[in-house]
Amino acid sequence: MAASSFPTGIHHVTLITRRVQENVDFYVGFLGLRLVKRTGGFEDAEQLHLFYGNAEAEPGTLVTFLVWEDGASGRVGNGQVSEIAFSVPRDAIGEWLTRAITHRVPVEGPLHEFGETVLRLKDPDGIIVKLVGHGDAMALAAGQEPAVTRLRAVTLLTETPEETATFLSRFGYRPGPVMGNLQRMLSDTDAVDVRDATGYVPGIPGTGTADHVAFRAGDVEAIRKMEGDLSRLNSSPTNLHDRKYFISLYVREPGGTLIEYATDGPGFAIDEKPGHLGEQLFVPPGDEARAQDLKVFLPQFSLPGEQRMPRRDLPFVHRFFVPDAPGEETLVLMHGSGGSEGDLMPLAHRIAPQAMLLGLRGRSVEDGSPRWFRRLPGEHFDQGDIRSEAEAFAAFVEGAVEGYRLDAERLTFLGLSNGANFLAAVMALYPGLIRRAVLLRPAMVLEDPPVVDLSATSVLMVSGRQDLAAPLARRLEAWLRDSGANLTSHFIDTAHQLSDEDLPLAKAWVDKHRQSHRLLLTPSSEKCILE
């Protein structure tokens, strides 16, 4: 279709969520959208990106989410999309109100906006999602759940409402009715409500906020023309991107909201067959070499009706990776300074491909990055913080074993750097809690570690000869031997960073102790919970 006759309107809206499972349950399970694509982020492949829409993944039905699992909350304000709205049949508002109450979704209404009946909901991140009575009823098959049909509108917050409205006209929007401080802009298919929010706070990116709204472009030629027009206008910088499923241009409107201009094609069916959209995880072009690592690193989720790992409220942020054919073993992963609960999952999966992986995030923060305990000036460590965090960690392990029905005899703890240091401290403060540990680049951080009985504990230490922390590693090595631990210690030719020798050493040690465990114990019949 030629650009001049192409229907104008919203292509998609992209937002940010902090809980992927709750997000899927709301947008697929409650709203009835289809998951039509799952990928690693195009800007950051280590960020999961989910696309929802109708069964055909048509532009105008699409809402997408960047997953910042347990990430920091943002603030809705000027320069952002503040609300999204979906169309539902006019005579279905009552049914959706009942459905929201039944599913315990926060809801207000019915209300009336621009002559349309509206329900105002909040998704699990607190994003306002409106259901607008617009259009006739659609026949449902017996037992079929209701579903929203397409995007009806988005709301932009701006301190420059006239300039924002004028800028939107470049994407095919024309002035419509006014309601209070809202100017409705109309396209061929939907609306953008421009809210005059003069004096309101600026938006802050984070979970529970929108990243951008995208409008439909007729073809690549239309995008290049828009790029030239904006360049002559001296607008904000523009960026042209090939997003595999569409070509697009980014620009900020005068009020600060990020806008994308995107083609309909080539579409989401270029790498999955119609009827099977959203079934596979794809990685962006250029990241194919680490595709398997990314599939382990990115947070897992289940579609409604599928088996899932329940979520327990425990002292540390955590998440699981469950392989396709899980065994009875669980590796508990403790990242290094500045890491995350997912950092060690690719390495751990190579060490034990059939093990469930349980990654934790440290609660201490230094320069915005997580650690396991506070570091003091002069390379000293806060001894009180180590002890209080160790107490919380012991409670976590007890809660995880009980809440997820993990076999305590089949737990192996894997720590890197700061995480390894913390595990060593936990073994000193709570002997018997950790029976098997792999410590990569560890050090003794307790100033006066007690001599305890670790005769039932097996430990692998892998340290670097050129590591500045090597003297502290030698101190830890001596303490573990004095405490009676079954210690295997290697000093390899590297500094603090991981090397190619770590994986084979760790894998051989874990394999050996797994075999020894099988000779000593019969398999437990009690496995982790899958609901």
C-alpha positions, 0 to 999 in steps of 0.5 A, a space after each residue: 500500500 502506498 504511504 499516502 493511502 496507508 492508515 494512520 495510527 498507533 503501531 505499538 506501545 512499549 512499557 517496562 515491567 519488574 515482574 515478568 510472570 505477573 505481566 504475562 498473567 495480566 496481559 495474556 491471562 486477563 486481557 486475552 492478548 496473545 504473546 506474539 514474540 519473545 526476544 532479547 532486547 535489540 539495545 541490550 540482548 540481556 533484557 527480555 522483550 515481550 510482544 503482545 497483540 492479536 493472533 496475527 500480531 497486527 500493528 495497532 494491537 501491539 503492546 510490548 514490555 521490556 523486562 527489568 526483573 525486580 528492577 527499580 520503579 520509575 515515576 510517571 510524569 511529563 515527557 511520558 505516556 501515562 495511560 494506555 487504552 484498549 477497545 472492548 465491545 460497547 456492551 461488554 463493559 459490565 462483563 469486564 467490570 465483573 471480570 476485573 473484580 473476580 480477578 482482583 484487578 484494581 478498577 474504577 468506573 464505569 466513567 465517561 470520557 469523550 462520550 465513551 464508557 471507560 473502565 480504569 484498571 491498574 496492571 501489576 506494575 501500577 500502569 493505568 490500562 483503560 478499557 473503552 467501550 468502542 465497537 460492536 460485540 464479537 461472537 465468542 466460541 463456547 468457553 472462549 474467554 473475552 479479549 481486548 481488540 486493539 489499542 484505542 488511545 494513549 495519553 501523553 503528559 506534556 508541559 508544551 501541549 500545543 507544540 506536542 499536538 502540532 508535532 503529532 500531526 506529522 504522524 497523521 493525527 488531527 485535532 479532535 474534541 477537548 475535555 478539560 486539560 485534554 486535547 484529543 488527537 485523532 487518526 484513522 484508527 485511534 486517538 492520542 490524548 495530550 494532557 496539559 500537565 504544566 507544573 507536574 513532575 518530570 517522568 523518571 524511567 523505570 518499571 511501571 512506566 512507558 518507554 515510548 509509543 510508536 506510530 505506523 509508517 507506510 513504508 521505509 520511504 516514508 520513514 526516510 522522508 520523515 527523517 529528512 523533514 525532522 532534520 530540516 526542522 532541527 528537532 531532537 536527534 533521530 535514530 533509524 533502526 532495523 528491528 528485524 520485524 519492522 524498520 523504525 525511526 526514533 525522535 522526541 516530541 517537544 514535550 519529551 516523550 519518545 516517539 517511534 515511527 515504524 513500518 508494518 512489515 516485514 512483520 512477526 511471521 518472518 521467523 515463526 509460522 502463523 498460529 505459532 507466534 511467540 513460542 520461541 525465544 529469539 536473540 537479536 542479530 549479532 548475538 547468535 554466538 551466545 544464544 544458549 547463554 542468553 536463553 539461560 540468563 533471561 528470566 523464565 515465565 509460564 503462560 496461563 495454564 502451564 506448569 510454573 514455579 511459585 513465587 515465595 516471599 523471601 529475604 533476597 531477590 531471587 529467581 530460578 532457571 529450570 532446565 527442560 529435564 531437571 534433575 534433583 540437584 540445585 545450584 544456588 548462585 551468588 554473584 560478584 560485586 555489581 552483578 545480578 541474580 542471573 550473571 552466573 546462570 550460563 556458567 552454572 548451566 554448563 557446570 551442571 546442565 540438568 540442575 535447577 539454578 537459583 540465583 540471588 541478588 545481594 542487598 547491599 548497594 555500592 554506587 548503585 550496584 548490588 553487593 553482599 555486604 558493605 565495604 568500608 574505606 581502606 579495603 575494610 569490610 563492615 563486620 556487623 553487616 556481614 553478620 546481619 546479612 549472613 543471618 538473613 541468608 540463613 533464613 533465606 536458605 531455610 525458607 527456600 528449602 521449605 517453600 520450594 521443597 528443595 532437597 537440602 542434601 542436593 544444594 551446591 552453592 556457587 559464588 564468585 568474588 564478593 559472593 564467594 567471600 560471603 559464602 565463606 563467611 556464612 560457613 564460619 557463622 552458620 556451620 552446617 548450613 552449606 554442605 557443598 560450595 564452589 568458591 571462585 576468587 574467594 577471600 576471607 573477609 571476617 576479621 576474626 573467623 571462628 574455628 568451627 567444625 566443617 568436617 561435613 562440608 566439601 569446598 572447591 576453591 579456585 583462586 588466581 595467582 596474580 589476583 591482588 586478593 591472593 593473600 586473603 585467599 591463602 588465609 581462607 584456604 588455611 582457615 578451611 583446612 583448620 576447620 576440617 573442611 574437605 577442601 580442594 584448592 587450585 591457584 591458577 594462572 590468572 588474576 581476578 577475572 574468570 578464565 577458561 580453567 574455571 569451568 572444567 575444574 568446577 564441572 569435574 568437582 561437581 560431577 565427582 561429588 554428585 556421584 559420591 552423593 548417589 552412592 551414599 543416599 537414595 534419591 528423595 521422592 520430594 521434589 521442588 514445587 511446580 504449580 
